[in-house]
Amino acid sequence: MTTTAGPTLLTDARLADGRMVDVSIDAGRITAVSPSADRRTGDRTDTPITDATVHDLGGWLLLPALAEPHAHLDKALTADLVPNPAGDLMGAIEAWVTAAGEGRITPEGITERAARALELLLVRGVTAVRTHVNVTADIGVTALLAVQEAAARFDGLLDVQTVALTSSPMAGPDGAANRAALAAALEAGVDLVGGCPHLDPDGPGLIANAIRAATEAGVGIDLHTDEMLDPSVLTLRDYARQVIDAGFDGSVAASHCVTLGMQTPEVQAEVAGLVAEAGIAVFPLPQTNLFLQGRDHPTGTPRGLTAVAALREAGALVAAGADNVQDPFNLVGRSDPLETAALMVMAGHQLPDDAYDLVSNDVRRAIGLEPVAISPGAPADLLAIDAPSIRGAVADAPMSRRVFRAGVLVASADQSTTVHRPVDGDGGIGAG
């Protein structure tokens, strides 16, 4: 649900190209962008300033809002509740299974932590989130319903899409209970079918079942794909071929795709071409993969990222996400896509402007939302941030921010710093 207010005017906004502008908004869309020095309304097509809610941005940088394509809200903020001393993927999985078995993971706890995680994202400038949620034979849709309850608290503030993260096995007689859990999740209103084919005893069967279930339900697909460094594993190729052969035309994504980054340039180009043909959006997730991957490679440690350059060259859509945040799969994380963007600069060799696109408009395209431009007709999901440039925003991630969803101010934060210097001979502290 999108809430829109009456006419809004954002004054003294600075665009990425340095222009100072006023931005007029009505019915959730930008209606005019004019130089800040020109406050006349007689020759403007937007609503006059006297009829609008005015937000003076004071020269802050105005950008398309941020978006998160891959969260795990049912696990978020559990690092202290579910410790992972081993620090690796299997240690995280075992820690989670143990905690669940001991009753430490409750629906009420999931709802409260998921709501807190959504609030952190919103305040940092995120207006759209896609989250994976465990849906298994053991827990059914319990976690999904808890996350949906948290998401309902943010109706009108941000979009939340849910992915049913199914368990293994999914195919054959042994997968009947897990397939029943997926059916229940689809009945409960999940938006996409998920799963981990590279971990399933019948990966191709899981992919086929996901395509079939998504087709029948009219929803999308987003699979955890090849989250490992073994170059002999390349589930992504089969995933793309199955999507092409099935003629699946819904939203389709592959998260992680780490082993593609371990292939030769020739194999990367071949698989990237298939991914582009299939219309699969690929989500590199630097935080969690930098933490979990490469622990058994003490020399020349791989970075755990997919082949971003090859995918883009082939025409595939790439967008970056954070994955886990402060849970056993990633002990840190700030719930800020600018952190993801910075890692894509440092570990993914992206330039700052491109890295910002990876966590804003590229995400919106990948999850089926209209991209944002600071121009008439565009949706007014916007982030104003007290930064000198996109590079500066990615580098410093200042917390002075204003977040607008469909032109409505939905979150704000102000950062204040003071340096205290001695000002007298006795060592007293005064304002510097």
C-alpha angles and dihedrals in degrees: 000000000000121000117206127186131200124283115325131193123201108198131198096012119164117219125212090259091056099255117140110223147165114230120208118204133187133167091003096304137095110255102178143003115200136167111277091231091062107072094160114124102187095090097034125103096210127086112287116262093247090064096047136085103245126214114185106209093190095220096312118153113263117210141160109281120264124252135197116217100182124034133147101214093171089062101033120127096009099117092114094039093049109030120195107201092174091058094208135106097263090045089055093048092048092046091052094048090049093049092049091048091052092051096248092127109069130172090241091052092048091052095050095045092044090052090050091049091050090050091052090051093047095050090051093055106271117141099168130044134180114198133186115220127192112253111178143151089257100051102020110192097334095113092041093055090047091052091045089054090053092047091052089063088065099050107145092015103074141351116252122193120188128211121199103231100204126202131233138299102040103158130066130013093313091059097057096102093048091048089052089053090053091050089053090050091052089050089051091056107262113170102216142019116241141176144137110263094176089062097043121097086230105034095169089050091053091051092048091049091048092052092047095047093045092048093051093046096041094235136121134260130235115172130187098236131194097338093176140073100242105120091201088069114077107154090156091075092056091043091056093046093050092050090050094046092048092049088228107179101178127101108298130180142169119210124207102358088183098160092059086069089057095058130095116267089255094055091043090054093047095049093041088056091054091047091052092047090051092050092236115162113215123215117199110198108199102177099059097032093051088051099044105031129073099028090127093049106075092166120058090356110210117236096228095233129130126246096277096169095050092047093050093045089054091052098253118147113247125189129169131229141179100235109191123020122199097335133111091282093055119012095199137030131132102224087244123126088206086070088054090048091051091052090049087055095047102034101021099043094233124149114244096252091051091045090054090052088052090062099036126029096011088057092048091052092047095052095044102261127130113258120244126239126175091242138096114289097024122121111264100233097135143164122209111194133177095240133120096229143344088272090052092048092052092044100047104020092205113203095221097107143146119203123203124191114192087342095307120118103240103165140011137183133183126202118207126187132180131185112208115207130183109256104177138050093254092063094254118164120239138166109284 
